[in-house]
Amino acid sequence: MKEMTSDQLFDYFQENAICESLTRQDVEVMSHFLQEKTFKRGDIINDMGDVGDSMYFIVQGRVGFSASDGQDEAEVGMQARGNLIGEMSFFDRKPRMLRMKAASKEVFLLEITRPMYDRLKVEHPYIAVNLVENAVVSLDHLIRALSSDLSQFEHYMHGYGRH
C-alpha cells in the first residue's frame, strides 16, 4: 500500500468508527505522529514477552494472535481492518501474552510509538484523549467477546454439552 494521506486517514477513521470526533485538521496533526508499517504473511509484528512500546491501527489485512509454550503454537484470535491492536501492553507496560503475526498476504499498519504518544499527550491532549477512548472501546469489545465465549463454554460444559 502506498503512503496514506491525511484525507484517507480521516476517511479510514470515519468508516471504522475510530477517533470519529476528530476533525480533518485534528487527523492531519495526528498523521504526523503515526508511522506506516508493512508486513508479509508470517512476519512477527510483536512477540510474546515483549513490552508494548507501540500500538497499531490495522489499515489493510489480518493479524493473527497466538500463544506458545515453546514447542506448540495455538492460534487464539484474529483482527482485521479497522481495529486497534497492541493497546493492552502499550498502556499497562506488561509483557505481551500473545504473538502478533501477519495473517494475510500483506498487512498495512499505522503505528504510534510511546515517544510519539507521550508527545501527542503534551502537544495535542484532545487528540490523545480520543486515542485513549478508542483503546478503551477496543478493550471493551475484547472483554465482551471473551465473556461471551466463556459463557458459551460454561453452558456447553455444564448444560447441553454434558453427558
Secondary structure, DSSP 8 states (H G I E B T S, - for coil): -----HHHHHHHHHHTTSSTT--HHHHHHHHTT-EEEEEETT-EEE-TT-B--EEEEEEESEEEEEEE-SS-EEEEEEEETT-EESHHHHHH--B-SSEEEE-SSEEEEEEEEHHHHHHHHHH-HHHHHHHHHHHHHHHHHHHHHHHHHHHHHHHHHHSTT--
